[in-house]
Amino acid sequence: MTTQWYTSDVTIVFSVFLALFIILYVRRNVEFTNKNRIAPFREPLVPETFWKYCKPSDSPSVVWIVRHYVPDFKAGAECMAYDINTYLTTVLGWKVTVIVPYSSVSSYGGVQILQFYQKSEIEVAISKAHYVLSQYQVIETAAITCARSMKPLVLFAHDDSLGPWIVKAKSLHNNVNIVNNSEWIANINRQYSLNSFILNPPVDWKRYITYSERRYITLINMNGNKGVEQFYKIAAALPEYEFLGVAGSYAKQNGNPLSSNVTLWKSQSDMRVVYNVTGILCVPSKHESWGRVAIEACSSGIPVVASPTPGLKEALDYSGIFAERDDTDAWVQIIRKLKRDPLYYKKYSELTSKRARELDPKPQLDRFKVWLEELKN
């Protein structure tokens, strides 16, 4: 009996120690993985006096230091960076490298993608770079890295929250420049006295044109800021029409409509699938610094009803139909008129199509290229 109890006690103790070892091992590896995946946002990516060893390539080379990039994250800023990179690589033949805390792929769309832990590869890329571009949370890391490598830093401003990062970047580096995504954002950032350029989020209307079935009244990205609650109220007030809600790739999505006339789709990799079945696009956003989705819809001549944020008003201009975000009755009246009055619908379909073509990104991107080349190391 004693021997039996002794053997049982040893087994229990061994099992406990084994379980603790497994827990500690897993925790250590999770912490290690997270350390490499989550950016040390205030740490430089190159050693001090790295400028002594920099050898820019003979042909133009650009490095992005960013928090996220496609295909893992597809918000407006990431899509804009991707479109710029497509222009730089395919039209100009430039070398582009993106540096991120974490990526599921090592290249995408002809662009090399490095992760923060790939120190030697990062040093090679920055050494060869002529320009470093950055946005959002990793700006401090980018600024210190540029100071140590004596590279011009270009910040991208997608909203009116960049002020503290601009101030910090200027305190760390003496060659900070800025690209604003709209005139109203540029007006806000003029107080920082940076060399600046205005580049609207590039939307090539030829890529997004569809022959729409005009079936649904659509909202893209079902989160609070984009107006999902307002959208559901509008749909409930118009039970005779079909509505479509398309999930976004970020922020908490609300998939609980108030009425049965709302169809829900998951996030789509090809947005032309959405525009092909959309007759009216709703954009009841609380904050919107431009309105990329709105301009994509304009490419197919889809009327856009939007809340009058500074960005949406600038993007849509004369082609937009505007209603206050929480004025459900106004939205209902506008949508009913678009559905019932063919001439009214045709008018705004033609206006949106015209607006999309006015915003053809090629001339702006060509000017951006010239502006970029004038930056001095």
C-alpha positions in Angstrom: 0.0 0.0 0.0 2.8 2.4 0.9 4.7 1.7 -2.3 1.5 2.2 -4.3 0.9 5.6 -2.7 4.5 6.6 -3.2 4.4 5.8 -6.9 1.1 7.8 -7.2 2.6 10.8 -5.4 5.7 10.8 -7.7 3.4 10.7 -10.8 1.4 13.6 -9.6 4.5 15.7 -8.8 6.0 14.9 -12.1 2.8 15.8 -13.9 2.6 19.1 -12.1 6.2 20.0 -13.0 5.7 18.9 -16.6 2.6 21.1 -16.8 4.5 24.1 -15.4 7.3 23.6 -17.8 4.9 23.5 -20.8 3.2 26.6 -19.6 6.4 28.5 -19.1 7.8 27.3 -22.4 4.7 28.4 -24.3 4.6 31.7 -22.5 8.2 32.4 -23.3 7.7 31.6 -27.0 4.5 33.7 -27.2 6.4 36.6 -25.6 9.3 36.2 -28.0 6.9 36.1 -31.0 5.0 39.1 -29.8 8.3 41.0 -29.2 9.2 40.4 -32.8 5.7 41.1 -34.2 4.9 44.2 -32.2 7.1 47.2 -33.0 9.4 48.7 -30.5 7.9 52.0 -31.8 10.6 54.2 -30.3 13.7 52.2 -31.2 15.8 52.9 -34.2 16.3 50.2 -36.9 20.0 51.1 -37.5 23.0 51.8 -35.3 24.3 55.2 -34.5 26.4 57.0 -37.2 24.9 54.6 -39.7 25.2 57.4 -42.3 28.9 56.7 -42.6 28.2 53.3 -44.1 25.2 54.2 -46.3 25.6 53.7 -50.0 22.5 54.8 -51.9 21.8 52.7 -55.0 22.4 54.1 -58.5 18.7 53.9 -59.3 16.0 55.4 -57.1 15.0 53.4 -54.0 12.3 54.0 -51.4 11.8 52.4 -48.0 8.6 52.6 -46.0 8.6 52.2 -42.2 5.0 51.5 -41.3 2.8 49.8 -38.7 0.8 47.8 -41.2 0.8 46.9 -44.8 -1.3 44.9 -47.3 -2.3 42.1 -47.5 -2.5 41.8 -43.7 -4.2 45.1 -43.2 -6.3 47.0 -45.8 -7.4 50.3 -44.3 -7.2 53.5 -46.3 -3.6 54.3 -45.4 -2.4 50.9 -46.4 -4.3 50.9 -49.6 -2.9 54.4 -50.5 0.7 53.1 -49.8 0.1 50.1 -52.0 -1.2 52.3 -54.9 1.8 54.6 -54.6 4.1 51.7 -54.6 2.4 50.2 -57.6 3.1 53.5 -59.4 6.7 53.7 -58.2 7.5 50.1 -59.2 5.5 49.6 -62.4 5.5 53.0 -64.0 8.9 54.4 -62.8 10.8 51.1 -62.2 11.9 52.2 -58.7 12.9 49.8 -56.0 10.5 49.8 -53.0 10.9 48.0 -49.7 8.3 48.0 -46.9 9.5 47.5 -43.2 6.8 46.4 -40.8 6.7 44.8 -37.3 5.0 41.7 -38.7 3.9 40.4 -42.1 2.5 37.1 -43.3 4.4 37.5 -46.6 7.9 38.5 -47.7 6.7 40.3 -50.8 3.5 41.6 -52.3 2.8 43.3 -55.6 6.5 43.5 -56.6 7.5 45.0 -53.2 9.9 43.4 -50.7 8.5 43.3 -47.2 10.8 43.0 -44.2 9.9 42.5 -40.5 11.5 44.5 -37.7 13.6 41.6 -36.5 15.4 41.3 -39.9 18.1 43.7 -38.8 20.8 42.9 -41.5 18.3 43.1 -44.4 16.9 46.3 -43.0 20.3 47.9 -42.8 21.0 47.0 -46.4 17.6 48.4 -47.6 18.0 51.7 -45.7 21.6 52.1 -46.8 20.5 51.9 -50.4 17.4 54.1 -50.0 17.1 57.6 -51.3 13.9 58.4 -49.3 12.1 57.0 -46.2 8.3 57.2 -46.0 6.3 56.6 -42.9 2.9 57.0 -41.2 1.1 56.6 -37.9 2.5 54.8 -34.9 6.0 54.1 -36.2 6.9 57.7 -37.0 9.2 58.0 -34.0 11.1 54.9 -35.1 11.3 56.2 -38.6 12.6 59.6 -37.5 15.4 58.2 -35.3 16.4 55.8 -38.1 16.5 58.7 -40.7 18.5 60.8 -38.3 21.1 58.0 -38.0 21.2 57.4 -41.7 20.8 61.0 -42.8 17.9 60.1 -45.1 15.0 62.5 -45.9 11.8 61.4 -44.0 8.4 61.8 -45.6 5.4 61.6 -43.3 1.9 60.8 -44.7 -1.0 62.6 -43.0 -4.3 60.8 -43.4 -6.3 62.7 -40.7 -6.0 65.6 -38.3 -4.3 63.6 -35.5 -0.7 63.7 -36.7 0.4 66.8 -34.8 2.2 65.2 -31.9 4.1 62.8 -34.2 5.1 65.7 -36.4 6.5 67.6 -33.4 8.3 64.5 -32.2 9.8 63.8 -35.6 11.0 67.4 -36.0 12.8 67.1 -32.6 14.6 64.0 -33.8 15.5 64.8 -37.4 16.2 67.9 -39.4 14.9 66.7 -42.7 11.2 66.0 -42.2 8.7 66.5 -45.0 5.0 65.7 -45.3 2.4 64.5 -47.8 -1.2 65.5 -46.9 -4.1 63.5 -48.3 -6.3 66.5 -48.8 -6.4 70.3 -48.9 -8.1 70.5 -45.5 -5.5 68.3 -43.8 -2.8 70.4 -45.5 -4.3 73.6 -44.0 -4.2 72.0 -40.5 -0.5 70.9 -40.9 0.8 74.2 -42.3 1.4 75.3 -38.7 4.4 72.9 -38.6 6.2 74.7 -41.5 7.2 71.5 -43.3 8.0 71.0 -46.9 4.7 69.6 -48.1 2.8 68.0 -50.9 -0.9 67.2 -51.4 -1.6 63.7 -52.8 -5.2 62.5 -52.7 -5.6 58.7 -52.2 -5.0 57.4 -55.7 -8.1 55.8 -57.2 -7.7 54.8 -60.8 -11.3 55.0 -62.1 -10.4 52.5 -64.9 -9.7 49.8 -62.3 -13.1 50.3 -60.5 -15.5 50.8 -63.4 -18.3 48.2 -63.4 -21.6 47.8 -65.2 -23.6 47.9 -62.0 -26.8 45.9 -61.6 -27.9 48.8 -59.4 -29.6 46.4 -57.0 -28.5 47.4 -53.5 -28.2 50.5 -51.3 -24.8 49.8 -49.8 -22.6 50.6 -46.8 -18.9 49.4 -46.8 -17.2 48.7 -43.5 -19.8 48.0 -40.8 -18.2 49.8 -37.9 -19.4 52.7 -35.7 -17.3 55.4 -37.3 -18.5 54.5 -40.8 -22.2 54.8 -39.6 -23.4 51.3 -39.3 -26.1 52.2 -36.7 -27.3 55.0 -38.9 -27.4 52.7 -41.9 -29.5 50.1 -40.1 -32.0 52.8 -39.1 -32.2 54.0 -42.7 -32.8 50.4 -43.9 -35.5 49.8 -41.3 -37.3 53.0 -42.5 -37.2 51.8 -46.1 -38.4 48.2 -46.0 -39.4 48.2 -49.7 -35.7 48.4 -50.8 -32.7 46.0 -50.5 -29.7 47.1 -48.5 -26.2 45.6 -48.5 -23.7 45.8 -45.7 -20.1 44.8 -46.5 -17.7 44.0 -43.6 -14.5 46.0 -43.4 -11.0 44.6 -42.6 -10.5 46.5 -39.4 -12.4 47.8 -36.3 -15.3 46.1 -34.6 -18.0 45.1 -37.2 -21.7 45.2 -36.3 -23.6 42.4 -38.1 -26.9 42.9 -36.3 -29.3 44.8 -38.7 -32.7 46.0 -37.4 -34.6 44.7 -40.4 -34.7 41.8 -42.7 -34.1 43.8 -45.9 -30.3 44.0 -45.1 -28.0 41.5 -46.7 -24.5 41.1 -45.1 -21.3 40.2 -46.9 -17.9 39.4 -45.6 -15.0 41.7 -46.5 -14.2 41.4 -50.2 -10.7 41.3 -51.7 -12.0 42.7 -55.1 -14.3 45.6 -54.4 -15.6 45.6 -57.9 -17.8 42.7 -56.8 -19.5 45.1 -54.4 -19.8 48.0 -56.9 -21.2 45.7 -59.5 -24.4 45.2 -57.4 -24.6 48.7 -55.9 -27.1 51.3 -57.0 -26.5 53.8 -54.2 -23.6 54.1 -51.8 -24.2 55.4 -48.3 -21.3 57.0 -46.4 -22.7 58.3 -43.1 -19.2 58.5 -41.5 -18.4 60.5 -38.4 -14.8 61.1 -39.4 -13.5 60.8 -42.9 -10.4 62.7 -44.1 -11.0 62.0 -47.7 -13.4 59.2 -49.0 -11.6 56.6 -51.0 -14.6 54.2 -51.1 -16.8 57.1 -52.3 -14.5 57.8 -55.2 -14.3 54.1 -56.1 -18.1 54.1 -56.4 -18.0 57.2 -58.4 -15.9 55.4 -61.0 -19.0 53.3 -61.9 -21.3 56.3 -61.8 -22.9 55.2 -58.5 -24.6 58.1 -56.7 -23.1 58.7 -53.3 -25.1 60.0 -50.3 -22.7 61.1 -47.5 -22.4 63.0 -44.3 -20.7 66.4 -44.8 -17.3 65.7 -43.2 -14.6 68.1 -44.5 -12.9 65.2 -46.3 -16.0 63.9 -48.1 -17.0 67.3 -49.1 -13.6 67.9 -50.7 -13.5 64.5 -52.3 -17.0 64.4 -53.8 -17.4 68.1 -54.3 -20.3 68.9 -56.6 -21.1 65.2 -57.2 -22.1 64.3 -53.7 -25.5 64.4 -52.1 -25.0 65.3 -48.4 -27.2 64.7 -45.3 -26.4 65.2 -41.7 -25.3 61.9 -40.2 -28.1 61.4 -37.7 -30.9 62.9 -39.8 -32.5 59.6 -40.8 -35.5 61.4 -42.4 -33.2 63.3 -44.7 -31.4 60.1 -45.8 -34.7 58.4 -46.4 -36.0 61.3 -48.6 -32.9 61.4 -50.7 -32.8 57.6 -51.2 -36.5 57.5 -52.1 -35.9 60.3 -54.7 -33.0 58.5 -56.2 -35.0 55.3 -56.4 -38.2 56.9 -57.8 -36.9 59.7 -60.0 -34.9 58.4 -63.0 -33.8 61.9 -64.0 -32.5 62.7 -60.6 -30.6 59.4 -60.4 -29.2 60.0 -63.9 -28.0 63.5 -63.0 -26.0 62.2 -60.0 -24.7 59.2 -61.8 -23.2 61.4 -64.5 -21.8 63.8 -61.9 -20.1 61.1 -59.9 -18.6 59.5 -63.1 -17.3 62.9 -64.1 -15.8 63.5 -60.6 -13.9 60.2 -60.6 -12.3 61.0 -63.9 -11.3 64.5 -62.7 -9.4 62.7 -59.9 -7.4 60.5 -62.2 -4.3 59.9 -60.0 -1.6 59.8 -62.7 -1.0 63.6 -63.0 -0.8 63.9 -59.2 1.5 61.0 -58.9 3.8 62.4 -61.6 4.0 65.7 -59.7 4.7 63.7 -56.5 7.6 62.0 -58.2 9.1 65.3 -59.1 8.6 66.7 -55.5 10.2 63.5 -54.1 13.2 63.8 -56.3 13.8 67.4 -55.1 14.3 66.3 -51.5 17.9 66.5 -50.4 19.8 64.0 -48.4 
